[in-house]
Protein backbone atom coordinates (compact mmCIF):
# COMPACT_ATOMS: atom_id res chain seq x y z
CA UNK A 1 0.00 0.00 0.00
CA UNK A 2 1.49 3.34 -1.06
CA UNK A 3 2.09 6.18 1.40
CA UNK A 4 -0.92 8.52 1.78
CA UNK A 5 -1.08 12.05 0.45
CA UNK A 6 -4.11 13.73 2.04
CA UNK A 7 -3.32 17.05 0.37
CA UNK A 8 -4.59 20.14 2.17
CA UNK A 9 -6.40 19.53 5.46
CA UNK A 10 -9.25 21.38 7.16
CA UNK A 11 -10.13 20.80 10.83
CA UNK A 12 -13.81 21.52 11.55
CA UNK A 13 -14.63 22.16 15.24
CA UNK A 14 -18.25 22.40 16.43
CA UNK A 15 -18.80 24.75 19.35
CA UNK A 16 -21.65 26.16 21.41
CA UNK A 17 -21.32 28.72 24.22
CA UNK A 18 -18.08 27.37 25.70
CA UNK A 19 -15.48 29.96 24.69
CA UNK A 20 -12.98 28.86 27.37
CA UNK A 21 -12.85 25.34 25.91
CA UNK A 22 -12.58 26.73 22.39
CA UNK A 23 -9.60 28.81 23.54
CA UNK A 24 -7.88 25.64 24.76
CA UNK A 25 -8.71 23.79 21.53
CA UNK A 26 -7.26 26.53 19.33
CA UNK A 27 -4.15 26.79 21.52
CA UNK A 28 -3.57 23.04 21.20
CA UNK A 29 -4.09 23.18 17.43
CA UNK A 30 -1.62 26.07 17.17
CA UNK A 31 1.06 23.79 18.68
CA UNK A 32 0.54 20.87 16.29
CA UNK A 33 3.65 19.48 14.65
CA UNK A 34 4.00 19.18 10.90
CA UNK A 35 2.46 20.96 7.92
CA UNK A 36 -0.04 23.82 8.27
CA UNK A 37 -3.79 23.27 7.99
CA UNK A 38 -7.01 25.26 7.95
CA UNK A 39 -9.40 25.49 10.93
CA UNK A 40 -13.15 26.13 10.64
CA UNK A 41 -15.01 26.93 13.86
CA UNK A 42 -18.55 25.63 13.27
CA UNK A 43 -20.65 27.65 15.71
CA UNK A 44 -24.14 26.42 16.63
CA UNK A 45 -25.42 29.84 17.73
CA UNK A 46 -22.93 31.13 20.33
CA UNK A 47 -22.70 34.78 21.36
CA UNK A 48 -20.03 37.46 21.24
CA UNK A 49 -17.64 35.79 23.70
CA UNK A 50 -17.03 32.98 21.22
CA UNK A 51 -16.58 35.44 18.36
CA UNK A 52 -13.92 37.26 20.38
CA UNK A 53 -11.99 34.01 20.94
CA UNK A 54 -11.99 33.38 17.20
CA UNK A 55 -10.74 36.90 16.49
CA UNK A 56 -7.88 36.51 18.97
CA UNK A 57 -6.63 33.46 17.05
CA UNK A 58 -6.86 34.90 13.55
CA UNK A 59 -3.34 35.28 12.22
CA UNK A 60 -1.97 32.54 14.45
CA UNK A 61 -4.15 29.97 12.68
CA UNK A 62 -5.66 29.86 9.19
CA UNK A 63 -9.12 30.33 10.66
CA UNK A 64 -12.73 30.67 9.50
CA UNK A 65 -15.82 31.18 11.69
CA UNK A 66 -19.12 29.74 10.40
CA UNK A 67 -22.20 30.62 12.50
CA UNK A 68 -25.89 29.73 12.51
CA UNK A 69 -28.68 31.06 14.78
CA UNK A 70 -29.35 29.22 18.03
CA UNK A 71 -32.47 27.20 17.25
CA UNK A 72 -31.72 24.18 19.41
CA UNK A 73 -29.15 21.41 19.09
CA UNK A 74 -28.19 21.45 15.39
CA UNK A 75 -24.65 20.14 15.48
CA UNK A 76 -24.98 18.03 12.31
CA UNK A 77 -26.24 21.02 10.33
CA UNK A 78 -23.43 23.35 11.44
CA UNK A 79 -20.81 20.67 10.68
CA UNK A 80 -22.15 20.49 7.13
CA UNK A 81 -22.05 24.27 6.83
CA UNK A 82 -18.46 24.21 8.08
CA UNK A 83 -17.57 21.56 5.50
CA UNK A 84 -19.12 23.66 2.73
CA UNK A 85 -16.79 26.52 3.67
CA UNK A 86 -13.70 24.32 4.12
CA UNK A 87 -10.97 24.49 1.49
CA UNK A 88 -9.17 21.25 2.40
CA UNK A 89 -8.98 18.04 0.37
CA UNK A 90 -9.15 16.10 3.64
CA UNK A 91 -11.65 16.92 6.41
CA UNK A 92 -11.02 16.38 10.13
CA UNK A 93 -14.17 16.74 12.25
CA UNK A 94 -13.02 17.19 15.84
CA UNK A 95 -15.45 17.62 18.75
CA UNK A 96 -15.03 20.89 20.62
CA UNK A 97 -14.52 19.09 23.94
CA UNK A 98 -11.73 16.78 22.68
CA UNK A 99 -8.23 18.27 22.83
CA UNK A 100 -5.70 16.98 20.28
CA UNK A 101 -2.20 16.17 21.52
CA UNK A 102 0.76 17.68 19.67
CA UNK A 103 1.29 14.81 17.21
CA UNK A 104 -2.39 14.37 16.41
CA UNK A 105 -2.27 15.95 12.95
CA UNK A 106 0.89 14.04 12.00
CA UNK A 107 -0.82 10.79 13.03
CA UNK A 108 -3.82 11.68 10.85
CA UNK A 109 -1.60 12.50 7.85
CA UNK A 110 0.20 9.14 8.12
CA UNK A 111 -3.08 7.22 8.25
CA UNK A 112 -5.09 9.05 5.56
CA UNK A 113 -5.24 6.23 3.00
CA UNK A 114 -7.73 6.09 0.14
CA UNK A 115 -10.61 3.73 0.90
CA UNK A 116 -10.54 4.52 4.62
CA UNK A 117 -11.97 6.98 7.12
CA UNK A 118 -10.48 7.47 10.57
CA UNK A 119 -11.56 7.67 14.19
CA UNK A 120 -9.79 7.25 17.52
CA UNK A 121 -9.82 6.64 21.27
CA UNK A 122 -9.96 9.24 24.01
CA UNK A 123 -8.88 9.92 27.57
CA UNK A 124 -11.90 10.99 29.67
CA UNK A 125 -10.94 13.59 32.28
CA UNK A 126 -12.84 13.93 35.52
CA UNK A 127 -14.29 17.28 36.54
CA UNK A 128 -11.44 18.69 38.72
CA UNK A 129 -8.72 18.25 36.09
CA UNK A 130 -11.03 19.42 33.30
CA UNK A 131 -11.65 22.66 35.18
CA UNK A 132 -7.91 23.21 35.58
CA UNK A 133 -7.33 22.62 31.87
CA UNK A 134 -10.02 25.13 30.89
CA UNK A 135 -9.46 27.76 33.56
CA UNK A 136 -5.66 27.62 33.89
CA UNK A 137 -4.85 26.50 30.32
CA UNK A 138 -3.02 23.49 31.76
CA UNK A 139 -1.22 22.15 28.64
CA UNK A 140 -2.23 18.49 28.85
CA UNK A 141 -1.81 18.21 25.07
CA UNK A 142 1.96 18.34 25.67
CA UNK A 143 2.06 15.59 28.30
CA UNK A 144 3.74 12.27 27.58
CA UNK A 145 2.27 8.96 28.81
CA UNK A 146 4.73 9.04 31.72
CA UNK A 147 3.62 12.54 32.71
CA UNK A 148 -0.01 11.43 32.65
CA UNK A 149 0.74 8.57 35.01
CA UNK A 150 2.62 10.82 37.43
CA UNK A 151 0.47 13.95 37.29
CA UNK A 152 -3.09 12.68 36.83
CA UNK A 153 -3.50 9.01 37.77
CA UNK A 154 -6.83 9.64 39.56
CA UNK A 155 -8.27 12.22 37.21
CA UNK A 156 -9.11 9.97 34.31
CA UNK A 157 -12.53 8.34 34.11
CA UNK A 158 -11.87 5.86 31.31
CA UNK A 159 -8.67 3.78 30.99
CA UNK A 160 -6.55 4.91 28.10
CA UNK A 161 -3.43 6.71 29.30
CA UNK A 162 -1.24 4.12 27.65
CA UNK A 163 -2.89 2.58 24.61
CA UNK A 164 -2.10 -1.16 24.42
CA UNK A 165 0.62 -1.99 21.91
CA UNK A 166 -1.34 -5.09 20.85
CA UNK A 167 -3.97 -2.87 19.21
CA UNK A 168 -2.63 -2.93 15.66
CA UNK A 169 -5.63 -1.69 13.65
CA UNK A 170 -3.90 0.67 11.24
CA UNK A 171 -4.96 1.31 7.63
CA UNK A 172 -1.51 0.35 6.33
CA UNK A 173 -1.53 -3.12 7.91
CA UNK A 174 -3.03 -5.89 5.81
CA UNK A 175 -5.81 -8.05 7.20
CA UNK A 176 -6.68 -5.86 10.19
CA UNK A 177 -10.27 -5.62 11.45
CA UNK A 178 -12.19 -2.36 11.21
CA UNK A 179 -11.88 0.05 14.11
CA UNK A 180 -14.88 1.09 16.21
CA UNK A 181 -14.15 3.64 18.94
CA UNK A 182 -14.94 2.73 22.56
CA UNK A 183 -18.65 3.24 23.29
CA UNK A 184 -19.04 3.95 19.54
CA UNK A 185 -18.24 7.62 20.22
CA UNK A 186 -16.86 9.10 17.00
CA UNK A 187 -15.49 12.27 18.62
CA UNK A 188 -13.16 12.54 15.62
CA UNK A 189 -13.79 11.59 12.01
CA UNK A 190 -11.13 12.02 9.32
CA UNK A 191 -12.34 11.60 5.74
CA UNK A 192 -11.42 12.66 2.24
CA UNK A 193 -13.71 15.42 1.00
CA UNK A 194 -14.81 13.38 -2.03
CA UNK A 195 -15.91 10.50 0.24
CA UNK A 196 -17.75 12.91 2.55
CA UNK A 197 -19.53 14.46 -0.41
CA UNK A 198 -20.39 11.02 -1.79
CA UNK A 199 -22.51 10.29 1.31
CA UNK A 200 -23.89 13.86 1.31
CA UNK A 201 -22.23 14.72 4.63
CA UNK A 202 -23.91 14.67 8.03
CA UNK A 203 -27.69 14.30 8.12
CA UNK A 204 -29.01 17.69 9.25
CA UNK A 205 -32.23 16.06 10.46
CA UNK A 206 -30.24 15.06 13.55
CA UNK A 207 -31.26 17.47 16.31
CA UNK A 208 -30.48 15.75 19.61
CA UNK A 209 -27.77 13.92 21.56
CA UNK A 210 -29.48 10.57 21.16
CA UNK A 211 -29.65 10.90 17.38
CA UNK A 212 -25.95 10.01 17.08
CA UNK A 213 -25.02 12.20 14.11
CA UNK A 214 -21.50 10.78 14.19
CA UNK A 215 -22.65 7.15 14.29
CA UNK A 216 -25.08 7.85 11.46
CA UNK A 217 -22.22 9.22 9.34
CA UNK A 218 -19.99 6.23 10.17
CA UNK A 219 -22.72 3.75 9.15
CA UNK A 220 -23.15 5.44 5.79
CA UNK A 221 -19.41 5.78 5.16
CA UNK A 222 -19.00 2.05 5.73
CA UNK A 223 -22.03 1.37 3.55
CA UNK A 224 -20.38 3.39 0.77
CA UNK A 225 -17.46 0.94 0.79
CA UNK A 226 -15.02 2.63 3.18
CA UNK A 227 -13.32 0.97 6.13
CA UNK A 228 -12.61 2.64 9.47
CA UNK A 229 -9.01 2.82 10.69
CA UNK A 230 -7.20 4.01 13.79
CA UNK A 231 -4.20 6.38 13.39
CA UNK A 232 -2.52 4.99 16.51
CA UNK A 233 -1.78 6.13 20.08
CA UNK A 234 -0.63 9.62 19.08
CA UNK A 235 -4.15 10.35 17.87
CA UNK A 236 -5.73 9.67 21.28
CA UNK A 237 -7.74 12.73 22.34
CA UNK A 238 -8.18 14.36 25.75
CA UNK A 239 -11.91 14.63 26.49
CA UNK A 240 -13.05 17.41 28.82
CA UNK A 241 -15.71 16.75 31.42
CA UNK A 242 -18.80 18.91 31.03
CA UNK A 243 -22.49 18.79 31.89
CA UNK A 244 -24.66 17.75 28.96
CA UNK A 245 -26.30 20.46 26.92
CA UNK A 246 -29.98 20.35 27.80
CA UNK A 247 -32.24 19.69 24.85
CA UNK A 248 -35.94 18.78 24.74
CA UNK A 249 -36.62 15.08 25.06
CA UNK A 250 -37.56 13.19 21.91
CA UNK A 251 -39.29 9.81 22.25
CA UNK A 252 -38.64 8.91 18.60
CA UNK A 253 -36.13 6.29 17.44
CA UNK A 254 -32.63 7.84 17.20
CA UNK A 255 -31.63 8.77 13.67
CA UNK A 256 -28.66 6.40 13.56
CA UNK A 257 -30.93 3.49 14.52
CA UNK A 258 -33.20 4.38 11.61
CA UNK A 259 -30.14 4.43 9.35
CA UNK A 260 -29.04 1.00 10.63
CA UNK A 261 -32.44 -0.39 9.76
CA UNK A 262 -32.39 1.15 6.28
CA UNK A 263 -30.10 0.89 3.29
CA UNK A 264 -29.43 4.48 2.24
CA UNK A 265 -25.90 5.80 1.79
CA UNK A 266 -26.59 9.51 1.37
CA UNK A 267 -27.86 11.85 4.08
CA UNK A 268 -31.50 12.69 3.47
CA UNK A 269 -30.84 16.34 4.32
CA UNK A 270 -27.15 17.03 3.91
CA UNK A 271 -24.56 19.03 2.01
CA UNK A 272 -26.48 19.43 -1.23
CA UNK A 273 -29.71 20.49 0.43
CA UNK A 274 -27.97 23.04 2.67
CA UNK A 275 -25.97 24.42 -0.27
CA UNK A 276 -29.24 24.95 -2.17
CA UNK A 277 -30.80 26.67 0.85
CA UNK A 278 -27.79 28.99 1.11
CA UNK A 279 -27.86 29.89 -2.58
CA UNK A 280 -31.60 30.59 -2.41
Secondary structure, DSSP 8 states (H G I E B T S, - for coil): -------SEEEEEEESS-HHHHHHHHHHHHT--SS--EEEEEESS--HHHHHHHHHHBTTBEEEEEE----S--HHHHHHHHHHH---SEEEEE-TTEEE-TTHHHHHHHH--TTEEEE--EEEB-HHHHHHHHHH---GGG--HHHHHHH-TTSBSSS-SS--TT----TTSTT------GGG--SEEEEEHHHHHHTTSS-TT--SGGG-HHHHHHHHHHHTT-EEEE--GGG-EEE------------S--HHHHHHHS---S-SSSHHHHHHHHH-
